[in-house]
């Protein structure tokens, strides 16, 4: 199955409107990213005072301002996300980094198909060709909904963030998990635009 990356507003962190994801399949290395994925930030989709989005190659930074409700004050929440699609432009998985509230640590959240073994954590594999193998990042599954299962990793360790920042843009990683039958499933993870998107996310959180 050929897959492509697309920067979409459908996200795992801000949640509510993430699309339904189909059957898990083992994905191969992606083809070239779609034309609308730009190397520099650019407006994408509709923007409004309470919702904005900017594209950084294969990542999108999306912010949403939520109105005050009861005792909960108004808040602006942002995340960077990447959606992997198959050749039919159907979503396969979503990977996002953001905060659930201001002052909280960054979290990496992966949304993958429901056809899996939740007892086995997902793994973000960051090996680089012709270099010694590196330990993958373990992303534990937290819950499942009809639209997908969610795995999460708290990014409190600055060493992990430095490792992600230092990754060459051309060196794709991959997210692996076990499907319901115990087979291997995975999707590639692009790092094109990752550092720029992370910098933009940090500025939004200031």
WOMO-V197286 format. One line per field, one symbol per residue. ss: DSSP state (~ for helix, > for strand, _ for the rest). phi: phi as a letter, one per 40 degrees, with the letter a starting at -180 (. if undefined). psi: psi as a letter, one per 40 degrees, with the letter a starting at -180 (. if undefined). A space follows every 10 residues. Layout:
ss: ???
phi: ???
psi: ???
This chain:
ss: __>>>>____ __________ _____>____ __________ __>____>__ >>>>>>__>> >>>>>>__>_ _>__>>>>>> >>>>>>____ >>>>>>>>__ ______>>>> >>___>____ _>>>>_____ ______>>>> >>>>>__>>> >>>>___~~~ ~~~~~_____ __>>>>>>>_ ___>>>>>>_ ___~~~~~~~ ~~~~__
phi: .cbbbacbcc bcccgdbccc bcccacccdc cdccdccbcb dacagcbadb ababbbfcbb bbbbcbccag ccccabbbab abbbbcccgc cbabbbbabc acgcccbcbb bbcccacccb ccbccbcbdg bdcbccccbc cbabbdcibb babcbccccc cccccccddc cccabbabcc cgccbabcbc bcgccccccc cccccc
psi: hhiiihhieh iddecdeiih iaihihiihi aiiidehiei hiihahiide hihihgbeih hhihhhiihb ehiiihhiih ihhhiaeefh hdihhihaie iheiiiihhh hiiegiheeh iihhhfihhe iiiihihhhi hdiiideiih iihhgdhddd dddddehhde giaihiihid eeihiiiihi eheddddddd dddde.
